[in-house]
Amino acid sequence: MPSIVYLIPTVLAENSIATLPPYLLDAVKECRVFFVENERTARRFLKLLWKEIRIDDYQWYTIHKAEAEVRNSFLQYLKEEITIGVLSESGCPGIADPGQILIEAAHDKGAIIRPLVGPSALLLALMGSGMNGQHFQFLGYLPVDTGERIQAIRTIEAESAKKNCTQLFIETPYRTNQLLEALLKTCRGETRLCIACDLTASAEFIHTKPVSVWRKHPPDLHKHQVVFLLHAR
């Protein structure tokens, strides 16, 4: 039997364990080693999911950019046909997450890949945005440099209008206000902007408005988890 690699989703926000399906626990119980983005939070999450878990009975590896040593350990477990769990820091492994490199390696070795259902901030934001869900593009993080960021926003807006494409992008919580400010200064007033903030948390909100409306009352997004969606017409 080839090795099985479970892609185990995690919560997007604290106290949102109810967003996860019960069958995740069955997969966790089959795993013998975990490759995770953050070991401390992954341990805490699995303890929340399964109170009786004996954390020290498992091998733990931290994924950053899947350095050669970590990748080699992953490949060795595949060779030994050991069931592996891959966890993101939040949401789904392989989506805006370094786990994709290990998943690629698993495919190369003929492993069985089993992605499991759970919350994805990108998909939840797109679902709630009212924007084009037939044609969309995820761009990750925009440039930090002010000039490069403005040019990127102009390019994104033009591409959205040309292809009728929803553009999704994210930013670290301590730079969300700066990105919002750049968007409101750079985009045309009629361009629609969705701000999907703190998804699945008690303070969650998803609002889509023209840029001209956002300019009048911009929200304070500092230290909040946000997905931005842009659709130009």
Solvent accessible surface area in square Angstrom, and as a share of the most:
residue,aa,sasa,rsa
1,M,163,0.73
2,P,66,0.41
3,S,5,0.03
4,I,23,0.12
5,V,0,0.00
6,Y,12,0.05
7,L,14,0.07
8,I,0,0.00
9,P,0,0.00
10,T,5,0.03
11,V,29,0.17
12,L,33,0.16
13,A,19,0.15
14,E,143,0.64
15,N,151,0.77
16,S,7,0.05
17,I,61,0.31
18,A,98,0.76
19,T,57,0.33
20,L,16,0.08
21,P,35,0.22
22,P,123,0.77
23,Y,93,0.35
24,L,0,0.00
25,L,48,0.24
26,D,88,0.46
27,A,4,0.03
28,V,0,0.00
29,K,87,0.37
30,E,84,0.38
31,C,0,0.00
32,R,135,0.49
33,V,1,0.00
34,F,0,0.00
35,F,0,0.00
36,V,0,0.00
37,E,55,0.25
38,N,55,0.28
39,E,54,0.24
40,R,159,0.58
41,T,25,0.14
42,A,6,0.05
43,R,73,0.26
44,R,134,0.49
45,F,15,0.06
46,L,0,0.00
47,K,92,0.39
48,L,100,0.50
49,L,34,0.17
50,W,46,0.16
51,K,154,0.65
52,E,127,0.57
53,I,3,0.01
54,R,176,0.64
55,I,29,0.15
56,D,126,0.65
57,D,86,0.45
58,Y,22,0.08
59,Q,99,0.44
60,W,31,0.11
61,Y,55,0.21
62,T,41,0.24
63,I,2,0.01
64,H,114,0.51
65,K,167,0.71
66,A,8,0.06
67,E,81,0.36
68,A,75,0.58
69,E,136,0.61
70,V,21,0.12
71,R,84,0.31
72,N,89,0.46
73,S,25,0.16
74,F,0,0.00
75,L,35,0.17
76,Q,86,0.38
77,Y,33,0.12
78,L,13,0.07
79,K,159,0.68
80,E,90,0.40
81,E,104,0.47
82,I,45,0.23
83,T,25,0.15
84,I,0,0.00
85,G,0,0.00
86,V,0,0.00
87,L,1,0.00
88,S,9,0.06
89,E,76,0.34
90,S,54,0.35
91,G,3,0.03
92,C,25,0.15
93,P,10,0.06
94,G,19,0.18
95,I,90,0.45
96,A,66,0.52
97,D,10,0.05
98,P,31,0.20
99,G,0,0.00
100,Q,104,0.46
101,I,64,0.33
102,L,0,0.00
103,I,21,0.11
104,E,108,0.48
105,A,1,0.01
106,A,0,0.00
107,H,113,0.50
108,D,103,0.53
109,K,130,0.55
110,G,49,0.47
111,A,15,0.12
112,I,51,0.26
113,I,35,0.18
114,R,99,0.36
115,P,96,0.60
116,L,24,0.12
117,V,104,0.60
118,G,21,0.20
119,P,11,0.07
120,S,10,0.07
121,A,29,0.23
122,L,21,0.10
123,L,100,0.50
124,L,53,0.26
125,A,0,0.00
126,L,16,0.08
127,M,151,0.67
128,G,41,0.40
129,S,5,0.03
130,G,77,0.74
131,M,21,0.09
132,N,31,0.16
133,G,43,0.41
134,Q,172,0.77
135,H,80,0.36
136,F,91,0.38
137,Q,82,0.36
138,F,70,0.29
139,L,56,0.28
140,G,15,0.15
141,Y,126,0.48
142,L,11,0.06
143,P,48,0.30
144,V,91,0.52
145,D,81,0.42
146,T,98,0.57
147,G,48,0.46
148,E,103,0.46
149,R,12,0.04
150,I,54,0.27
151,Q,104,0.46
152,A,22,0.17
153,I,0,0.00
154,R,136,0.50
155,T,76,0.44
156,I,15,0.07
157,E,9,0.04
158,A,60,0.46
159,E,54,0.24
160,S,0,0.00
161,A,40,0.31
162,K,167,0.71
163,K,100,0.42
164,N,83,0.43
165,C,4,0.02
166,T,0,0.00
167,Q,2,0.01
168,L,3,0.02
169,F,0,0.00
170,I,26,0.13
171,E,6,0.03
172,T,32,0.19
173,P,37,0.23
174,Y,127,0.48
175,R,59,0.21
176,T,0,0.00
177,N,50,0.26
178,Q,91,0.41
179,L,0,0.00
180,L,6,0.03
181,E,91,0.41
182,A,15,0.12
183,L,0,0.00
184,L,15,0.08
185,K,151,0.64
186,T,26,0.15
187,C,3,0.02
188,R,99,0.36
189,G,19,0.19
190,E,100,0.45
191,T,0,0.00
192,R,65,0.24
193,L,1,0.00
194,C,0,0.00
195,I,0,0.00
196,A,0,0.00
197,C,2,0.01
198,D,24,0.12
199,L,12,0.06
200,T,34,0.20
201,A,28,0.21
202,S,129,0.83
203,A,66,0.51
204,E,80,0.36
205,F,57,0.24
206,I,52,0.26
207,H,86,0.38
208,T,32,0.19
209,K,71,0.30
210,P,39,0.25
211,V,0,0.00
212,S,46,0.30
213,V,63,0.36
214,W,8,0.03
215,R,103,0.38
216,K,147,0.62
217,H,150,0.67
218,P,74,0.46
219,P,36,0.22
220,D,105,0.54
221,L,0,0.00
222,H,81,0.36
223,K,148,0.63
224,H,65,0.29
225,Q,113,0.50
226,V,7,0.04
227,V,7,0.04
228,F,0,0.00
229,L,0,0.00
230,L,0,0.00
231,H,17,0.07
232,A,2,0.01
233,R,182,0.67
